[in-house]
């Protein structure tokens, strides 16, 4: 028997390193290895800076939630301030109602500016006399704004759904208001 050890297999060359944009593919039977870090921070080269993102479903910040209702409220306040400053009872400041001008009939909106002027000055009786339906509209608007603002502060979404029947009731009420204020017995509703 020969006592010499068997000859070793010739050495195999090492595989070339993977390109930086390609992931390393392990050879057959080798354990998977983690990618080496790229740069000092070991972060991918094109990672955008991290921003604080609220968790999915979280309400936006308070300032953003109340921006829409407060913006609408500021617009309505500016309109009332303008009508309060520029008296609609003096001719030439506002255009005349075309229906009243051409037919002599009061529409549902006739007297609305005078009503808003009186309302802005705190004269509720004159506001109701000029256009009672407009004063009811101010009350509905104020109630909706209050609900919207409270829900916005609480972080609850405000969604107003008006049933078609409500639109028919509102339209019928406006038509009746228009007809009654043009009849002799409804003179108290005329501006």
C-alpha positions, 0 to 999 in steps of 0.5 A, a space after each residue: 500500500 502506498 502511504 502517500 496522501 491523495 492529490 487535492 483537487 485544483 483550487 477553483 477561482 472565486 466568483 466575481 463580486 455582483 454589480 452594485 445595482 444587482 442583488 447577489 445570487 447565492 451559488 448552489 448550496 451556499 447560504 444567502 448573504 446580506 448585501 454589503 452596505 453602500 456608503 457610510 449610512 448604509 442606506 440605498 442611494 435614492 431614498 427620499 428623506 423620511 417625513 412624519 406620516 400619520 398612520 393610515 386612517 388618522 385624522 389630519 391636524 386640527 388646523 387643516 380640519 377646521 380650515 374649510 368651515 372657518 373659511 366658509 364662515 369668514 366668507 359669510 361674515 365678510 358678505 354680511 359686513 359688506 351689506 351692513 356697511 353698504 345700505 341696500 335701502 339707498 338706491 344705486 348700491 345694488 342691482 334691482 330684482 329683474 322680476 320685480 322690475 319687469 313684472 312688479 312681482 316679488 320673488 322669494 329673494 326680494 328683500 334679502 339684502 335689506 333683511 341681511 342689512 337689518 340682521 347685521 345691525 341686530 334688528 330682527 323684526 325689520 329683518 323678518 319683515 324684509 324677508 322672513 325666508 332669508 332669516 330662516 336661511 340664516 338660522 339653518 346656515 348657522 346651525 349647519 356651520 356649528 355642527 360642521 365646526 364641532 365635527 371638524 374639531 372632534 376629527 369626525 367627517 361632516 357629510 351632509 346628505 339632503 334627501 330629494 323629498 327635502 328639496 321638494 319641500 324647500 322648493 314648494 315652500 319657496 313657491 308658496 312664500 313667493 305667491 303669498 307675499 304677492 297677494 293682498 292678504 300676504 302683504 306682511 311678507 312683502 318687503 
